[in-house]
């Protein structure tokens, strides 16, 4: 029998409710040399799904996407041609296409998005929410961008109010409020007002929150309870209130005016209200790199640190509830709401998925490998529960699908391992090799929103926007 | 006796009449059956009893000569038997010889000889040969059959012959003391008693042994008595004519001769002995393995290899694909005969008759003969030792994680080669100093946070060394640029920390006057006006605004600075400073002291012991360890390097690594010896810097070849165990510029991250 005429029996299954085949049509004999496109055509044909417009489909064979012909797949997996192959078909995905870049004066250390689908936007309820990106830069300024790439508002910097040193993170508290924190150890809550035409706006510091002894590495906000969590290099996690009324007075010792230095005097020139923390929780021996709220329970938070641990904090008692120890210093963390996992990016160039639940048998659920430099930012997908994007110093963002899993070899330390689905490079580096050590193009922050897509900022002084919806099969 | 018998027979024939009436034949018959070997005389008389039979024999003889001959031969045989019997029973003979002749020879009335026998005196001890104790009648069976019985047999009356008491120990002893006469030590098998032999018997035995005639009165050479004379009697006794048989040829003989002739003719009898073929005689084979039984193979037995069946390439006309190409042929010929995979090269011939003789025939036969002759079939054990297996077992680098493997950040900004680099005590900042005269402070992600030009930008003094004050409460960086050393409190940390740093730096200004006055006092005591070794002062206002708060100047360029662990003392080394090359500075008092009056050699680097009040000073070839409290030399370490570039002391305090410009990295165990425990040469160029990790079992060196070598160096508290040193990673990335590669390294205080300063104007962070 000629190889080209060989046929393989396949069974089509799917999770897509609207694309289910009738029972009788699920089994089919297809030519062995058929590829994804052919299979998609077959399924879209009148005799099968009979879709009004062709739906491009992808096929999962045993958990991995079929990229070659069926014949080659069988051969590479050591299966005989007579086996019945089960193919799960999902809506085909489009790669994260580049959309725009916003130029900055200095490195972009933090980005956050505001849209009707972002957490802050959702708080606004029915009110129309403009699509904005807030970026924090190493020049100490917070900028607000609209989708067309214009900086609508820039915070006052330097001598006046605002940050005197670089900013590490910025977050939208609500469509009219932001919080930013940086090397100058304070959290600044900004009021953002926009002109009616939407082309100009103003950022005014609402209050400064003092309390940390060192660099604040990241902040997280909970818009509904108006709480802010900060992670600082002094090993403490700060819990703050975002409203001036509820925030307690700052400890005078922590204020810069306590130390009469020239620079402190200068920074103190502003008349911004100064407030202190609701709680300052010493948790880690070393710098805390991330503190995040539980996605559903605002009284629970997680903190990740360079001392290899991820801790669960009960915010009402401000105690450590449990800790997960990993092998490497952790540089960033995010919670995956659906999978109740924590994705922690480590300095060992991978992302560990940790299960913080007490009942979990194994703490490290999965390892995502692929980055070649420290992973400094992760963001969960807004659309589904099984994908996330990570930004790394190797100048790439990578999109991961937790469903495509393989068992790790013993060299990799066992467990299950996943590889990235998409790799988003910096647009200006397109077609070139990755710079050594991510030099000049490190990604420092990444955010993923349904409306905006994947927004990443980095050492190249740019915020890059890539299309972000429909990247992964549902 | 034997030899005498035939002659006597003849005599008897003649003397039949004489002795006929002497004995009664019937009586003698019994004696004969009893024992044939009585003394001579008895036998003589006996033989007379046989006479009638002999006579009949004689008569018959006349008819059949041949039978007679045979018979006589038989008798001779008997005679021989008789002699042997007499030998076995010498006692009987001896007893006979022992006695005096119990007869007298008298002349009878006729004048003949007459034997007159003595009367037998039947006393107790009378010699009666018949009654010599009980005779054992058990016959010719071994006496051992009676071993389990108290008796040893039965006498003629059926009574048990009791076993004579065997000599007990005492008896044996007595016997051995006084040997009875004729003691032999033998046991008479018949009686079980000790066998004693008399002197006569012993002599008889001796004679028998000497092949002499046993009895004295036997004359072996008697005078011949001519019974038949050759003289023809004129008056013969018998006038009978000569019997016919004397002259008629015997038909019987003729018959026999005819028989023989016929046999000869037929070839049954050969007239001569046929010559036996000599070869047959020589070729006498003995099948020495005839009775060989199958045996187990020896453990070392090696079965002869079984030859594989011939393949196509052995054919005289192989398919062309089996023929070797010219290259293969060359290779084959170049190889050693022992290394060749095949002993032959396939070759092609048109016809079998064109195949030449086997060229190696003679050699092969010869070697096979050698094999057979020497049986040198030895298992040829080629010594195939993997050289790596001889190395001591070291853990694989993969098992020794974590250690830095890849470059993670490149710090770009310096405009000239970066001389030095240091991690801040909290591990968040990296300070670097460069030939462009700047000190820069970087965040770990490569962002430059702070920088200061310490000397004029036009003629920059290279910043040779930056070191952080080892304390987390303050944030003070010491930077050596030329002859000046600057203390910097960079304004990038919290105000509280910055304030603490400023306080620490300014604390000494109160002491400054006191210190100088004290110094002046010492100099006046010496009698000579001496300047203090260092002048402490505020730097220029622009630098103070930057955060550079304090400086001092020594007389020559500072190459190395190292902090004491408490952060109050600081040592500087300026190799060209001669007497004041090593200076210890006290930050809290702004005081500088020269601890050594004179140093042997050029000081290269100096370091405080991490836990004890020791101070290590490295000159070009030696490292000296001083006790600062007792002010004495504790130890001299000789690494054997020609020019030491840098040293570092293990945080445990018992080990030391030394990097040298002659490309060596040396590990010293201070407790073990003053010689290096391990010497490592991995770099083709000079080693510029060595550094231990403060927490993890790691150390690293930096070399001018642009690479860093990371080692796993585990020090065990147990004194019995040596340090495990495994090179785990070579980090390459720095470019070599003007023969300078990596100038300095420093480890992150906690994590396995290392930062290196390169001559290519960059620093790199490796993780």
Interface residues (C-beta under 8 A of the other chain):
Chain A: X107 X138 X165 X166 X183 X185 X212 X213 X214 X215 X233 X253 X256 X258 X259 X261 X262 X263 X264 X286 X287 X306 X307 X327 X328 X329 X347 X348 X349 X372 X373 X374 X376 X393 X411 X436 X437 X438 X439 X442 X444 X459
Chain B: X398 X402 X406 X407 X408 X409 X410 X412 X426 X427 X428 X445 X446 X447 X449 X491 X492 X493 X494 X495 X496 X497 X498 X499 X502 X545 X733 X750 X751 X753 X764 X765 X767
